[in-house]
Amino acid sequence: MQCTSLFQLPARALVRAVTAASLGALMLAGCGGSAPLFTRDGRPTTAVQCSASGPWANCMDHARAICQSDIDVIDRSSQDGVKKLLFACKDK
């Protein structure tokens, strides 16, 4: 099998390759992030998961331990036996 660089491809094949790569990237980008990566003021967000059978305080304590300070809760949800907490650390 002979390898061909993009520069050796005919123009139509090159356009098809670039279009396919662009569409693939757009499809992957749509799958990824439902949660914001940063708050409006620029602080990074973190997500933790806890058992739905326990109280929310367990998730909050876990988040505070990660931050080593208090937290701002961005979102929380409970589904399929798992509690999810999205938070940002408050400044110390």
DSSP file (Angstrom, degrees, kcal/mol; ACC not computed):
  #  RESIDUE AA STRUCTURE BP1 BP2  ACC     N-H-->O    O-->H-N    N-H-->O    O-->H-N    TCO  KAPPA ALPHA  PHI   PSI    X-CA   Y-CA   Z-CA
    1    1 A M              0   0    0      0, 0.0     2,-0.4     0, 0.0     0, 0.0   0.000 360.0 360.0 360.0 132.1    0.0    0.0    0.0
    2    2 A Q        -     0   0    0      2,-0.0     2,-0.3     1,-0.0     0, 0.0  -0.790 360.0-135.0 -98.0 134.1    1.4    3.4   -1.0
    3    3 A C        -     0   0    0     -2,-0.4     2,-0.4     0, 0.0    -1,-0.0  -0.666  17.7-163.2 -86.7 141.8    1.0    6.4    1.3
    4    4 A T        -     0   0    0     -2,-0.3     2,-0.1     3,-0.0     5,-0.0  -0.990  11.8-136.5-125.8 131.4   -0.1    9.7   -0.3
    5    5 A S    >   -     0   0    0     -2,-0.4     3,-1.4     1,-0.1     4,-0.4  -0.425  28.5-109.7 -80.0 162.8    0.3   13.0    1.4
    6    6 A L  G >  S+     0   0    0      1,-0.3     3,-0.9     2,-0.2    -1,-0.1   0.800 117.8  61.7 -60.4 -28.8   -2.5   15.6    1.3
    7    7 A F  G 3  S+     0   0    0      1,-0.2    -1,-0.3     7,-0.0     7,-0.0   0.682 101.6  51.7 -73.4 -17.1   -0.4   17.7   -1.0
    8    8 A Q  G <  S+     0   0    0     -3,-1.4    -1,-0.2     2,-0.1    -2,-0.2   0.482  87.9 103.6 -96.7  -4.4   -0.4   14.9   -3.7
    9    9 A L  S <  S-     0   0    0     -3,-0.9    -3,-0.0    -4,-0.4    -4,-0.0  -0.472  81.0-103.8 -76.8 147.7   -4.2   14.4   -3.7
   10   10 A P     >  -     0   0    0      0, 0.0     4,-2.3     0, 0.0     5,-0.2  -0.310  39.2-104.2 -62.0 158.0   -6.3   15.8   -6.5
   11   11 A A  H  > S+     0   0    0      1,-0.2     4,-2.4     2,-0.2     5,-0.2   0.878 119.6  50.8 -56.0 -44.1   -8.3   19.0   -5.6
   12   12 A R  H  > S+     0   0    0      1,-0.2     4,-2.4     2,-0.2    -1,-0.2   0.914 111.1  47.8 -62.9 -42.6  -11.6   17.1   -5.2
   13   13 A A  H  > S+     0   0    0      2,-0.2     4,-2.5     1,-0.2    -1,-0.2   0.885 111.1  51.6 -65.5 -38.1  -10.2   14.5   -3.0
   14   14 A L  H  X S+     0   0    0     -4,-2.3     4,-2.5     2,-0.2    -2,-0.2   0.920 109.9  48.9 -64.5 -43.3   -8.5   17.1   -0.8
   15   15 A V  H  X S+     0   0    0     -4,-2.4     4,-2.6     1,-0.2    -2,-0.2   0.915 112.1  49.3 -62.3 -42.7  -11.8   19.0   -0.5
   16   16 A R  H  X S+     0   0    0     -4,-2.4     4,-2.7     2,-0.2    -2,-0.2   0.917 111.3  49.1 -62.1 -43.2  -13.6   15.8    0.5
   17   17 A A  H  X S+     0   0    0     -4,-2.5     4,-2.2     2,-0.2    -2,-0.2   0.919 113.7  45.4 -63.9 -43.5  -10.9   14.9    3.1
   18   18 A V  H  X S+     0   0    0     -4,-2.5     4,-2.3     2,-0.2    -1,-0.2   0.909 113.8  49.6 -67.2 -41.2  -11.1   18.4    4.6
   19   19 A T  H  X S+     0   0    0     -4,-2.6     4,-2.6    -5,-0.2     5,-0.2   0.920 111.6  48.4 -62.8 -44.7  -14.9   18.4    4.6
   20   20 A A  H  X S+     0   0    0     -4,-2.7     4,-2.3     1,-0.2    -2,-0.2   0.913 112.4  48.6 -62.8 -42.6  -15.0   15.0    6.3
   21   21 A A  H  X S+     0   0    0     -4,-2.2     4,-2.1    -5,-0.2    -1,-0.2   0.901 112.3  49.2 -64.9 -39.8  -12.5   16.0    8.9
   22   22 A S  H  X S+     0   0    0     -4,-2.3     4,-2.3     2,-0.2    -2,-0.2   0.922 111.6  48.1 -65.8 -44.4  -14.4   19.2    9.7
   23   23 A L  H  X S+     0   0    0     -4,-2.6     4,-2.4     1,-0.2    -2,-0.2   0.904 110.8  51.9 -63.0 -40.8  -17.7   17.4   10.0
   24   24 A G  H  X S+     0   0    0     -4,-2.3     4,-2.1    -5,-0.2    -1,-0.2   0.910 109.7  49.1 -61.3 -42.5  -16.2   14.8   12.3
   25   25 A A  H  X S+     0   0    0     -4,-2.1     4,-2.2     1,-0.2    -1,-0.2   0.905 110.9  50.0 -64.6 -41.1  -14.8   17.5   14.5
   26   26 A L  H  X S+     0   0    0     -4,-2.3     4,-1.6     2,-0.2    -2,-0.2   0.894 109.7  51.1 -64.3 -39.2  -18.2   19.3   14.7
   27   27 A M  H  X S+     0   0    0     -4,-2.4     4,-0.7     1,-0.2    -1,-0.2   0.912 111.7  46.9 -65.2 -41.4  -19.9   16.0   15.6
   28   28 A L  H >X S+     0   0    0     -4,-2.1     4,-1.1     1,-0.2     3,-0.7   0.881 108.2  55.7 -67.6 -37.4  -17.4   15.4   18.4
   29   29 A A  H 3< S+     0   0    0     -4,-2.2     4,-0.4     1,-0.2     3,-0.3   0.853 104.5  54.4 -63.8 -33.7  -17.7   18.9   19.7
   30   30 A G  H 3< S+     0   0    0     -4,-1.6    -1,-0.2     1,-0.2    -2,-0.2   0.724 106.4  52.8 -71.8 -21.1  -21.5   18.5   20.0
   31   31 A C  H << S+     0   0    0     -4,-0.7    -1,-0.2    -3,-0.7    -2,-0.2   0.778 101.0  65.2 -82.6 -27.7  -21.1   15.4   22.1
   32   32 A G  S  < S+     0   0    0     -4,-1.1     2,-0.8    -3,-0.3     3,-0.1   0.983  86.3  33.0 -73.2 -87.8  -18.8   16.7   24.8
   33   33 A G        +     0   0    0     -4,-0.4    -1,-0.2     1,-0.2     4,-0.1  -0.634  35.5 156.3 -95.4 109.8  -19.5   19.4   27.3
   34   34 A S  S    S+     0   0    0     -2,-0.8    -1,-0.2    -3,-0.1    -2,-0.1   0.698  72.4  66.3 -88.9 -23.7  -22.9   19.9   28.8
   35   35 A A  S    S-     0   0    0     -3,-0.1     2,-0.1     1,-0.1    10,-0.0  -0.741  94.2-108.8 -97.6 144.3  -21.4   21.6   31.8
   36   36 A P        -     0   0    0      0, 0.0     9,-0.1     0, 0.0     3,-0.1  -0.429  16.3-146.8 -67.8 146.1  -19.6   24.9   31.6
   37   37 A L  S    S+     0   0    0      1,-0.2     8,-2.1    -2,-0.1     2,-0.3   0.744  81.2  23.2 -83.1 -25.2  -15.8   24.6   32.0
   38   38 A F  B    S-A   44   0A   0      6,-0.3    -1,-0.2    50,-0.0     2,-0.1  -0.973  79.0-116.8-140.1 152.6  -15.6   28.0   33.7
   39   39 A T    >   -     0   0    0      4,-3.0     3,-2.0    -2,-0.3     6,-0.0  -0.302  44.4 -96.5 -76.5 171.8  -17.8   30.3   35.6
   40   40 A R  T 3  S+     0   0    0      1,-0.3    -1,-0.1     2,-0.1    -2,-0.0   0.819 127.5  52.8 -60.8 -29.9  -18.7   33.8   34.2
   41   41 A D  T 3  S-     0   0    0      2,-0.1    -1,-0.3     1,-0.0    -2,-0.0   0.330 125.1-101.6 -91.2   9.6  -15.9   35.3   36.4
   42   42 A G  S <  S+     0   0    0     -3,-2.0    -2,-0.1     1,-0.3    -1,-0.0   0.418  72.9 140.7  95.3  -1.5  -13.3   32.8   35.0
   43   43 A R        -     0   0    0      1,-0.1    -4,-3.0    -5,-0.1    -1,-0.3  -0.559  54.6-114.8 -75.7 139.1  -13.1   30.2   37.8
   44   44 A P  B     -A   38   0A   0      0, 0.0    45,-0.5     0, 0.0     2,-0.3  -0.405  27.6-135.1 -70.1 149.1  -12.8   26.6   36.7
   45   45 A T  E     -B   88   0B   0     -8,-2.1     2,-0.3    43,-0.2    43,-0.2  -0.730  16.0-163.7-103.4 156.7  -15.7   24.2   37.5
   46   46 A T  E     -B   87   0B   0     41,-2.8    41,-2.9    -2,-0.3     2,-0.4  -0.975   6.5-147.7-136.2 148.1  -15.4   20.7   38.8
   47   47 A A  E     -B   86   0B   0     -2,-0.3     2,-0.3    39,-0.2    39,-0.2  -0.954  12.1-174.3-119.2 139.1  -17.9   17.9   39.0
   48   48 A V  E     -B   85   0B   0     37,-2.3    37,-2.7    -2,-0.4     2,-0.4  -0.949  12.0-147.4-126.0 152.2  -18.2   15.2   41.6
   49   49 A Q  E     +B   84   0B   0     -2,-0.3     2,-0.3    35,-0.2    35,-0.2  -0.957  18.8 175.7-119.5 138.9  -20.5   12.2   41.7
   50   50 A C  E     -B   83   0B   0     33,-2.6    33,-3.5    -2,-0.4     2,-0.2  -0.896  41.0 -81.7-134.9 163.8  -21.9   10.6   44.9
   51   51 A S  E >   -B   82   0B   0     -2,-0.3     3,-1.2    31,-0.2    31,-0.2  -0.453  30.8-138.4 -66.4 135.6  -24.3    7.9   45.7
   52   52 A A  T 3  S+     0   0    0     29,-1.8    30,-0.2     1,-0.2    -1,-0.1   0.679 100.2  67.4 -68.8 -16.5  -28.0    8.9   45.4
   53   53 A S  T 3  S+     0   0    0     28,-0.3    -1,-0.2     2,-0.1    29,-0.1   0.719  93.5  70.5 -77.3 -19.1  -28.7    7.0   48.6
   54   54 A G  S <  S-     0   0    0     -3,-1.2     2,-0.1     1,-0.1    -4,-0.1  -0.454  94.7 -90.7 -92.4 169.0  -26.7    9.4   50.6
   55   55 A P    >>  -     0   0    0      0, 0.0     3,-1.4     0, 0.0     4,-0.7  -0.350  31.7-113.8 -75.6 159.0  -27.5   13.0   51.5
   56   56 A W  H 3> S+     0   0    0      1,-0.3     4,-2.5     2,-0.2     3,-0.3   0.779 111.8  74.4 -60.6 -25.7  -26.4   16.0   49.4
   57   57 A A  H 3> S+     0   0    0      1,-0.2     4,-2.8     2,-0.2    -1,-0.3   0.838  89.0  58.6 -57.8 -33.1  -24.1   17.0   52.3
   58   58 A N  H <> S+     0   0    0     -3,-1.4     4,-2.1     2,-0.2    -1,-0.2   0.930 108.4  44.2 -62.8 -44.4  -21.8   14.1   51.4
   59   59 A C  H  X S+     0   0    0     -4,-0.7     4,-2.5    -3,-0.3    -2,-0.2   0.916 113.8  50.7 -64.5 -43.0  -21.3   15.6   47.9
   60   60 A M  H  X S+     0   0    0     -4,-2.5     4,-2.6     1,-0.2    -2,-0.2   0.908 110.2  49.4 -62.5 -42.3  -20.9   19.1   49.3
   61   61 A D  H  X S+     0   0    0     -4,-2.8     4,-2.1     2,-0.2    -1,-0.2   0.901 110.4  51.0 -63.3 -40.6  -18.3   17.9   51.8
   62   62 A H  H  X S+     0   0    0     -4,-2.1     4,-1.9     2,-0.2    -2,-0.2   0.925 111.4  48.1 -61.3 -45.1  -16.4   16.1   49.0
   63   63 A A  H  X S+     0   0    0     -4,-2.5     4,-2.2     1,-0.2     5,-0.2   0.909 110.5  50.7 -63.2 -43.1  -16.4   19.3   47.0
   64   64 A R  H  X>S+     0   0    0     -4,-2.6     4,-2.3     1,-0.2     5,-1.0   0.869 108.2  53.3 -63.9 -35.6  -15.2   21.4   49.9
   65   65 A A  H  <5S+     0   0    0     -4,-2.1    -1,-0.2     2,-0.2    -2,-0.2   0.884 108.3  50.2 -66.6 -37.6  -12.4   19.0   50.5
   66   66 A I  H  <5S+     0   0    0     -4,-1.9    -2,-0.2     1,-0.2    -1,-0.2   0.927 119.1  37.3 -64.0 -44.0  -11.3   19.3   46.9
   67   67 A C  H  <5S-     0   0    0     -4,-2.2    -2,-0.2     2,-0.3    -1,-0.2   0.760  93.3-142.0 -77.6 -26.0  -11.3   23.1   47.1
   68   68 A Q  T  <5S+     0   0    0     -4,-2.3     2,-0.3     1,-0.3    -3,-0.2   0.813  82.0  55.0  57.5  31.6  -10.0   23.3   50.6
   69   69 A S  S   <S-     0   0    0     -5,-1.0    -1,-0.3    -6,-0.2    -2,-0.3  -0.914 104.2 -58.0-165.6-173.7  -12.5   26.2   50.9
   70   70 A D        -     0   0    0     -2,-0.3    20,-2.7    21,-0.2     2,-0.3  -0.286  52.9-139.2 -76.7 168.5  -16.2   26.9   50.4
   71   71 A I  E     -C   89   0B   0     18,-0.2     2,-0.5    -2,-0.0    18,-0.2  -0.863  11.0-134.7-128.9 158.5  -17.9   26.3   47.1
   72   72 A D  E     -C   88   0B   0     16,-2.9    16,-2.2    -2,-0.3     2,-0.5  -0.981  29.3-134.8-107.9 123.0  -20.4   27.9   44.8
   73   73 A V  E     +C   87   0B   0     -2,-0.5    14,-0.3    14,-0.2     3,-0.1  -0.679  25.7 177.0 -80.3 124.5  -22.9   25.2   43.5
   74   74 A I  E     -     0   0B   0     12,-2.9     2,-0.3    -2,-0.5    13,-0.2   0.840  65.8 -17.0 -92.2 -43.6  -23.4   25.7   39.7
   75   75 A D  E     -C   86   0B   0     11,-1.8    11,-3.3     2,-0.0    -1,-0.4  -0.984  55.1-168.2-159.5 152.3  -25.7   22.7   39.1
   76   76 A R  E     +C   85   0B   0     -2,-0.3     2,-0.3     9,-0.2     9,-0.2  -0.992  11.7 169.3-146.5 145.3  -26.8   19.5   40.8
   77   77 A S  E     -C   84   0B   0      7,-2.4     7,-3.3    -2,-0.3     2,-0.4  -0.971  21.0-148.2-149.7 161.0  -28.8   16.5   39.5
   78   78 A S  E     +C   83   0B   0     -2,-0.3     2,-0.3     5,-0.2     5,-0.2  -0.983  30.7 148.3-137.0 123.0  -29.7   13.0   40.6
   79   79 A Q  E >   +C   82   0B   0      3,-2.6     3,-1.4    -2,-0.4   -27,-0.1  -0.977  60.6   1.1-156.9 139.5  -30.3   10.2   38.1
   80   80 A D  T 3  S-     0   0    0     -2,-0.3     3,-0.1     1,-0.3    -1,-0.1   0.847 128.9 -50.3  53.7  41.4  -29.8    6.5   37.9
   81   81 A G  T 3  S+     0   0    0      1,-0.2   -29,-1.8   -30,-0.1     2,-0.4   0.628 118.1 104.5  77.5  13.7  -28.6    6.2   41.5
   82   82 A V  E <   -BC  51  79B   0     -3,-1.4    -3,-2.6   -31,-0.2     2,-0.5  -0.992  56.0-151.9-132.3 131.8  -26.0    8.9   41.1
   83   83 A K  E     -BC  50  78B   0    -33,-3.5   -33,-2.6    -2,-0.4     2,-0.5  -0.862  15.3-160.1 -96.6 134.9  -25.9   12.5   42.4
   84   84 A K  E     -BC  49  77B   0     -7,-3.3    -7,-2.4    -2,-0.5     2,-0.5  -0.972   6.3-170.8-120.0 129.7  -23.9   14.9   40.3
   85   85 A L  E     -BC  48  76B   0    -37,-2.7   -37,-2.3    -2,-0.5     2,-0.5  -0.977   4.8-165.9-123.1 120.6  -22.6   18.2   41.7
   86   86 A L  E     +BC  47  75B   0    -11,-3.3   -12,-2.9    -2,-0.5   -11,-1.8  -0.922  27.0 157.5-104.2 127.3  -21.0   20.8   39.5
   87   87 A F  E     -BC  46  73B   0    -41,-2.9   -41,-2.8    -2,-0.5     2,-0.4  -0.921  35.6-140.6-146.4 165.8  -19.3   23.5   41.5
   88   88 A A  E     -BC  45  72B   0    -16,-2.2   -16,-2.9    -2,-0.3     2,-0.2  -0.987  32.4-113.1-128.3 141.6  -16.6   26.2   41.5
   89   89 A C  E     - C   0  71B   0    -45,-0.5   -18,-0.2    -2,-0.4     2,-0.2  -0.510  28.0-128.3 -72.8 138.3  -14.2   26.9   44.4
   90   90 A K        -     0   0    0    -20,-2.7    -1,-0.1    -2,-0.2     2,-0.0  -0.559  37.3 -90.7 -79.3 153.0  -14.7   30.2   46.2
   91   91 A D              0   0    0     -2,-0.2   -21,-0.2     1,-0.1    -1,-0.1  -0.377 360.0 360.0 -63.2 143.1  -11.6   32.3   46.6
   92   92 A K              0   0    0    -23,-0.1    -1,-0.1    -3,-0.1    -2,-0.0   0.463 360.0 360.0 -77.4 360.0   -9.8   31.6   49.9
